[in-house]
Amino acid sequence: MPTRRNILLATIALAVLMTVFAMYTQPDFLVQMANQLWSCF
């Protein structure tokens, strides 16, 4: 049976994943991330 802590951790993980997915649907964010990646080389 899931404990309260497990439910809380799963909820936080789901919120983080949803936030990351929302950022990746924005083209400007993807371009910015690509530019930051290439600036490392």
CHARMM internal coordinates of N, CA and C (Angstrom, degrees):
IC EDIT
DIST 1 N 1 CA 1.4449
DIST 1 CA 1 C 1.5325
ANGL 1 N 1 CA 1 C 109.62
DIST 1 C 2 N 1.3543
ANGL 1 CA 1 C 2 N 116.90
DIHE 1 N 1 CA 1 C 2 N 129.86
DIST 2 N 2 CA 1.4635
ANGL 1 C 2 N 2 CA 118.57
DIHE 1 CA 1 C 2 N 2 CA -177.64
DIST 2 CA 2 C 1.5274
ANGL 2 N 2 CA 2 C 112.42
DIHE 1 C 2 N 2 CA 2 C -66.74
DIST 2 C 3 N 1.2852
ANGL 2 CA 2 C 3 N 113.85
DIHE 2 N 2 CA 2 C 3 N 137.22
DIST 3 N 3 CA 1.4588
ANGL 2 C 3 N 3 CA 118.62
DIHE 2 CA 2 C 3 N 3 CA 178.08
DIST 3 CA 3 C 1.5213
ANGL 3 N 3 CA 3 C 109.71
DIHE 2 C 3 N 3 CA 3 C -87.34
DIST 3 C 4 N 1.3103
ANGL 3 CA 3 C 4 N 115.39
DIHE 3 N 3 CA 3 C 4 N 170.49
DIST 4 N 4 CA 1.4671
ANGL 3 C 4 N 4 CA 120.55
DIHE 3 CA 3 C 4 N 4 CA -179.67
DIST 4 CA 4 C 1.5247
ANGL 4 N 4 CA 4 C 110.96
DIHE 3 C 4 N 4 CA 4 C -62.74
DIST 4 C 5 N 1.3264
ANGL 4 CA 4 C 5 N 116.34
DIHE 4 N 4 CA 4 C 5 N -36.15
DIST 5 N 5 CA 1.4723
ANGL 4 C 5 N 5 CA 120.72
DIHE 4 CA 4 C 5 N 5 CA -179.92
DIST 5 CA 5 C 1.5244
ANGL 5 N 5 CA 5 C 110.74
DIHE 4 C 5 N 5 CA 5 C -66.41
DIST 5 C 6 N 1.3235
ANGL 5 CA 5 C 6 N 117.26
DIHE 5 N 5 CA 5 C 6 N -41.99
DIST 6 N 6 CA 1.4617
ANGL 5 C 6 N 6 CA 120.57
DIHE 5 CA 5 C 6 N 6 CA 178.91
DIST 6 CA 6 C 1.5200
ANGL 6 N 6 CA 6 C 111.25
DIHE 5 C 6 N 6 CA 6 C -63.60
DIST 6 C 7 N 1.3141
ANGL 6 CA 6 C 7 N 117.04
DIHE 6 N 6 CA 6 C 7 N -40.44
DIST 7 N 7 CA 1.4610
ANGL 6 C 7 N 7 CA 120.69
DIHE 6 CA 6 C 7 N 7 CA 179.10
DIST 7 CA 7 C 1.5213
ANGL 7 N 7 CA 7 C 109.90
DIHE 6 C 7 N 7 CA 7 C -65.66
DIST 7 C 8 N 1.3341
ANGL 7 CA 7 C 8 N 117.48
DIHE 7 N 7 CA 7 C 8 N -41.29
DIST 8 N 8 CA 1.4496
ANGL 7 C 8 N 8 CA 121.23
DIHE 7 CA 7 C 8 N 8 CA 178.64
DIST 8 CA 8 C 1.5256
ANGL 8 N 8 CA 8 C 111.32
DIHE 7 C 8 N 8 CA 8 C -63.55
DIST 8 C 9 N 1.3172
ANGL 8 CA 8 C 9 N 117.54
DIHE 8 N 8 CA 8 C 9 N -44.65
DIST 9 N 9 CA 1.4634
ANGL 8 C 9 N 9 CA 121.07
DIHE 8 CA 8 C 9 N 9 CA 178.93
DIST 9 CA 9 C 1.5227
ANGL 9 N 9 CA 9 C 111.54
DIHE 8 C 9 N 9 CA 9 C -63.89
DIST 9 C 10 N 1.3086
ANGL 9 CA 9 C 10 N 117.31
DIHE 9 N 9 CA 9 C 10 N -40.33
DIST 10 N 10 CA 1.4630
ANGL 9 C 10 N 10 CA 120.72
DIHE 9 CA 9 C 10 N 10 CA 178.37
DIST 10 CA 10 C 1.5260
ANGL 10 N 10 CA 10 C 110.91
DIHE 9 C 10 N 10 CA 10 C -65.33
DIST 10 C 11 N 1.3187
ANGL 10 CA 10 C 11 N 117.28
DIHE 10 N 10 CA 10 C 11 N -38.57
DIST 11 N 11 CA 1.4598
ANGL 10 C 11 N 11 CA 121.13
DIHE 10 CA 10 C 11 N 11 CA 178.32
DIST 11 CA 11 C 1.5262
ANGL 11 N 11 CA 11 C 110.99
DIHE 10 C 11 N 11 CA 11 C -65.89
DIST 11 C 12 N 1.3184
ANGL 11 CA 11 C 12 N 116.77
DIHE 11 N 11 CA 11 C 12 N -42.51
DIST 12 N 12 CA 1.4665
ANGL 11 C 12 N 12 CA 120.40
DIHE 11 CA 11 C 12 N 12 CA 178.31
DIST 12 CA 12 C 1.5242
ANGL 12 N 12 CA 12 C 110.51
DIHE 11 C 12 N 12 CA 12 C -64.67
DIST 12 C 13 N 1.3181
ANGL 12 CA 12 C 13 N 116.99
DIHE 12 N 12 CA 12 C 13 N -43.68
DIST 13 N 13 CA 1.4650
ANGL 12 C 13 N 13 CA 120.53
DIHE 12 CA 12 C 13 N 13 CA 179.09
DIST 13 CA 13 C 1.5243
ANGL 13 N 13 CA 13 C 111.08
DIHE 12 C 13 N 13 CA 13 C -61.86
DIST 13 C 14 N 1.3146
ANGL 13 CA 13 C 14 N 117.18
DIHE 13 N 13 CA 13 C 14 N -41.58
DIST 14 N 14 CA 1.4563
ANGL 13 C 14 N 14 CA 121.09
DIHE 13 CA 13 C 14 N 14 CA 178.42
DIST 14 CA 14 C 1.5252
ANGL 14 N 14 CA 14 C 111.35
DIHE 13 C 14 N 14 CA 14 C -63.92
DIST 14 C 15 N 1.3147
ANGL 14 CA 14 C 15 N 117.31
DIHE 14 N 14 CA 14 C 15 N -40.50
DIST 15 N 15 CA 1.4684
ANGL 14 C 15 N 15 CA 121.33
DIHE 14 CA 14 C 15 N 15 CA 178.58
DIST 15 CA 15 C 1.5284
ANGL 15 N 15 CA 15 C 110.84
DIHE 14 C 15 N 15 CA 15 C -63.83
DIST 15 C 16 N 1.3262
ANGL 15 CA 15 C 16 N 116.61
DIHE 15 N 15 CA 15 C 16 N -41.42
DIST 16 N 16 CA 1.4714
ANGL 15 C 16 N 16 CA 120.36
DIHE 15 CA 15 C 16 N 16 CA 178.66
DIST 16 CA 16 C 1.5264
ANGL 16 N 16 CA 16 C 110.15
DIHE 15 C 16 N 16 CA 16 C -64.77
DIST 16 C 17 N 1.3158
ANGL 16 CA 16 C 17 N 117.28
DIHE 16 N 16 CA 16 C 17 N -44.32
DIST 17 N 17 CA 1.4640
ANGL 16 C 17 N 17 CA 120.32
DIHE 16 CA 16 C 17 N 17 CA 179.43
DIST 17 CA 17 C 1.5213
ANGL 17 N 17 CA 17 C 111.93
DIHE 16 C 17 N 17 CA 17 C -63.22
DIST 17 C 18 N 1.3131
ANGL 17 CA 17 C 18 N 117.35
DIHE 17 N 17 CA 17 C 18 N -40.12
DIST 18 N 18 CA 1.4585
ANGL 17 C 18 N 18 CA 120.78
DIHE 17 CA 17 C 18 N 18 CA 178.60
DIST 18 CA 18 C 1.5299
ANGL 18 N 18 CA 18 C 110.91
DIHE 17 C 18 N 18 CA 18 C -65.94
DIST 18 C 19 N 1.3215
ANGL 18 CA 18 C 19 N 117.36
DIHE 18 N 18 CA 18 C 19 N -37.45
DIST 19 N 19 CA 1.4609
ANGL 18 C 19 N 19 CA 120.99
DIHE 18 CA 18 C 19 N 19 CA 177.85
DIST 19 CA 19 C 1.5227
ANGL 19 N 19 CA 19 C 111.33
DIHE 18 C 19 N 19 CA 19 C -65.59
DIST 19 C 20 N 1.3199
ANGL 19 CA 19 C 20 N 116.58
DIHE 19 N 19 CA 19 C 20 N -43.97
DIST 20 N 20 CA 1.4644
ANGL 19 C 20 N 20 CA 120.62
DIHE 19 CA 19 C 20 N 20 CA 178.48
DIST 20 CA 20 C 1.5260
ANGL 20 N 20 CA 20 C 110.00
DIHE 19 C 20 N 20 CA 20 C -63.34
DIST 20 C 21 N 1.3130
ANGL 20 CA 20 C 21 N 117.75
DIHE 20 N 20 CA 20 C 21 N -42.80
DIST 21 N 21 CA 1.4675
ANGL 20 C 21 N 21 CA 120.81
DIHE 20 CA 20 C 21 N 21 CA 178.30
DIST 21 CA 21 C 1.5259
ANGL 21 N 21 CA 21 C 110.53
DIHE 20 C 21 N 21 CA 21 C -61.71
DIST 21 C 22 N 1.3120
ANGL 21 CA 21 C 22 N 117.89
DIHE 21 N 21 CA 21 C 22 N -41.27
DIST 22 N 22 CA 1.4605
ANGL 21 C 22 N 22 CA 121.24
DIHE 21 CA 21 C 22 N 22 CA 179.63
DIST 22 CA 22 C 1.5319
ANGL 22 N 22 CA 22 C 110.82
DIHE 21 C 22 N 22 CA 22 C -64.17
DIST 22 C 23 N 1.3372
ANGL 22 CA 22 C 23 N 117.97
DIHE 22 N 22 CA 22 C 23 N -37.12
DIST 23 N 23 CA 1.4645
ANGL 22 C 23 N 23 CA 120.31
DIHE 22 CA 22 C 23 N 23 CA 178.61
DIST 23 CA 23 C 1.5233
ANGL 23 N 23 CA 23 C 111.05
DIHE 22 C 23 N 23 CA 23 C -67.92
DIST 23 C 24 N 1.3329
ANGL 23 CA 23 C 24 N 117.54
DIHE 23 N 23 CA 23 C 24 N -36.93
DIST 24 N 24 CA 1.4568
ANGL 23 C 24 N 24 CA 120.23
DIHE 23 CA 23 C 24 N 24 CA -177.91
DIST 24 CA 24 C 1.5241
ANGL 24 N 24 CA 24 C 112.89
DIHE 23 C 24 N 24 CA 24 C -74.08
DIST 24 C 25 N 1.3147
ANGL 24 CA 24 C 25 N 118.65
DIHE 24 N 24 CA 24 C 25 N -12.56
DIST 25 N 25 CA 1.4638
ANGL 24 C 25 N 25 CA 119.96
DIHE 24 CA 24 C 25 N 25 CA 176.67
DIST 25 CA 25 C 1.5197
ANGL 25 N 25 CA 25 C 111.28
DIHE 24 C 25 N 25 CA 25 C -84.30
DIST 25 C 26 N 1.3330
ANGL 25 CA 25 C 26 N 118.13
DIHE 25 N 25 CA 25 C 26 N -4.14
DIST 26 N 26 CA 1.4652
ANGL 25 C 26 N 26 CA 122.29
DIHE 25 CA 25 C 26 N 26 CA 178.77
DIST 26 CA 26 C 1.5253
ANGL 26 N 26 CA 26 C 108.89
DIHE 25 C 26 N 26 CA 26 C -98.95
DIST 26 C 27 N 1.3317
ANGL 26 CA 26 C 27 N 118.00
DIHE 26 N 26 CA 26 C 27 N 115.89
DIST 27 N 27 CA 1.4677
ANGL 26 C 27 N 27 CA 120.69
DIHE 26 CA 26 C 27 N 27 CA -177.01
DIST 27 CA 27 C 1.5273
ANGL 27 N 27 CA 27 C 113.29
DIHE 26 C 27 N 27 CA 27 C -59.97
DIST 27 C 28 N 1.3265
ANGL 27 CA 27 C 28 N 118.30
DIHE 27 N 27 CA 27 C 28 N -35.65
DIST 28 N 28 CA 1.4635
ANGL 27 C 28 N 28 CA 120.29
DIHE 27 CA 27 C 28 N 28 CA -179.93
DIST 28 CA 28 C 1.5227
ANGL 28 N 28 CA 28 C 111.13
DIHE 27 C 28 N 28 CA 28 C -61.84
DIST 28 C 29 N 1.3076
ANGL 28 CA 28 C 29 N 116.66
DIHE 28 N 28 CA 28 C 29 N -37.62
DIST 29 N 29 CA 1.4600
ANGL 28 C 29 N 29 CA 120.63
DIHE 28 CA 28 C 29 N 29 CA 178.92
DIST 29 CA 29 C 1.5246
ANGL 29 N 29 CA 29 C 110.46
DIHE 28 C 29 N 29 CA 29 C -64.69
DIST 29 C 30 N 1.3351
ANGL 29 CA 29 C 30 N 116.64
DIHE 29 N 29 CA 29 C 30 N -41.77
DIST 30 N 30 CA 1.4622
ANGL 29 C 30 N 30 CA 120.13
DIHE 29 CA 29 C 30 N 30 CA 179.98
DIST 30 CA 30 C 1.5222
ANGL 30 N 30 CA 30 C 111.28
DIHE 29 C 30 N 30 CA 30 C -64.41
DIST 30 C 31 N 1.3339
ANGL 30 CA 30 C 31 N 117.31
DIHE 30 N 30 CA 30 C 31 N -41.20
DIST 31 N 31 CA 1.4636
ANGL 30 C 31 N 31 CA 120.65
DIHE 30 CA 30 C 31 N 31 CA 178.43
DIST 31 CA 31 C 1.5213
ANGL 31 N 31 CA 31 C 110.33
DIHE 30 C 31 N 31 CA 31 C -64.14
DIST 31 C 32 N 1.3140
ANGL 31 CA 31 C 32 N 117.18
DIHE 31 N 31 CA 31 C 32 N -42.74
DIST 32 N 32 CA 1.4606
ANGL 31 C 32 N 32 CA 120.99
DIHE 31 CA 31 C 32 N 32 CA 179.15
DIST 32 CA 32 C 1.5332
ANGL 32 N 32 CA 32 C 110.83
DIHE 31 C 32 N 32 CA 32 C -62.26
DIST 32 C 33 N 1.3218
ANGL 32 CA 32 C 33 N 117.25
DIHE 32 N 32 CA 32 C 33 N -42.95
DIST 33 N 33 CA 1.4682
ANGL 32 C 33 N 33 CA 120.15
DIHE 32 CA 32 C 33 N 33 CA 179.32
DIST 33 CA 33 C 1.5224
ANGL 33 N 33 CA 33 C 110.92
DIHE 32 C 33 N 33 CA 33 C -65.04
DIST 33 C 34 N 1.3342
ANGL 33 CA 33 C 34 N 117.59
DIHE 33 N 33 CA 33 C 34 N -39.86
DIST 34 N 34 CA 1.4599
ANGL 33 C 34 N 34 CA 120.88
DIHE 33 CA 33 C 34 N 34 CA 178.53
DIST 34 CA 34 C 1.5238
ANGL 34 N 34 CA 34 C 110.61
DIHE 33 C 34 N 34 CA 34 C -64.51
DIST 34 C 35 N 1.3297
ANGL 34 CA 34 C 35 N 117.06
DIHE 34 N 34 CA 34 C 35 N -41.67
DIST 35 N 35 CA 1.4748
ANGL 34 C 35 N 35 CA 119.86
DIHE 34 CA 34 C 35 N 35 CA 178.79
DIST 35 CA 35 C 1.5232
ANGL 35 N 35 CA 35 C 111.28
DIHE 34 C 35 N 35 CA 35 C -64.82
DIST 35 C 36 N 1.3078
ANGL 35 CA 35 C 36 N 117.82
DIHE 35 N 35 CA 35 C 36 N -38.43
DIST 36 N 36 CA 1.4655
ANGL 35 C 36 N 36 CA 120.19
DIHE 35 CA 35 C 36 N 36 CA 178.16
DIST 36 CA 36 C 1.5257
ANGL 36 N 36 CA 36 C 111.04
DIHE 35 C 36 N 36 CA 36 C -67.49
DIST 36 C 37 N 1.3116
ANGL 36 CA 36 C 37 N 116.29
DIHE 36 N 36 CA 36 C 37 N -37.42
DIST 37 N 37 CA 1.4670
ANGL 36 C 37 N 37 CA 119.74
DIHE 36 CA 36 C 37 N 37 CA 178.71
DIST 37 CA 37 C 1.5275
ANGL 37 N 37 CA 37 C 110.78
DIHE 36 C 37 N 37 CA 37 C -64.64
DIST 37 C 38 N 1.3332
ANGL 37 CA 37 C 38 N 116.97
DIHE 37 N 37 CA 37 C 38 N -46.53
DIST 38 N 38 CA 1.4605
ANGL 37 C 38 N 38 CA 120.26
DIHE 37 CA 37 C 38 N 38 CA -177.83
DIST 38 CA 38 C 1.5246
ANGL 38 N 38 CA 38 C 111.81
DIHE 37 C 38 N 38 CA 38 C -70.16
DIST 38 C 39 N 1.3086
ANGL 38 CA 38 C 39 N 118.64
DIHE 38 N 38 CA 38 C 39 N -25.11
DIST 39 N 39 CA 1.4593
ANGL 38 C 39 N 39 CA 119.59
DIHE 38 CA 38 C 39 N 39 CA 179.55
DIST 39 CA 39 C 1.5294
ANGL 39 N 39 CA 39 C 111.46
DIHE 38 C 39 N 39 CA 39 C -70.51
DIST 39 C 40 N 1.3034
ANGL 39 CA 39 C 40 N 117.86
DIHE 39 N 39 CA 39 C 40 N -14.00
DIST 40 N 40 CA 1.4682
ANGL 39 C 40 N 40 CA 121.22
DIHE 39 CA 39 C 40 N 40 CA 178.63
DIST 40 CA 40 C 1.5296
ANGL 40 N 40 CA 40 C 111.85
DIHE 39 C 40 N 40 CA 40 C -75.27
DIST 40 C 41 N 1.3406
ANGL 40 CA 40 C 41 N 117.08
DIHE 40 N 40 CA 40 C 41 N -19.29
DIST 41 N 41 CA 1.4715
ANGL 40 C 41 N 41 CA 119.86
DIHE 40 CA 40 C 41 N 41 CA -174.72
DIST 41 CA 41 C 1.4880
ANGL 41 N 41 CA 41 C 112.56
DIHE 40 C 41 N 41 CA 41 C -101.29
END
COOR INIT
IC SEED 1 N 1 CA 1 C
IC BUILD
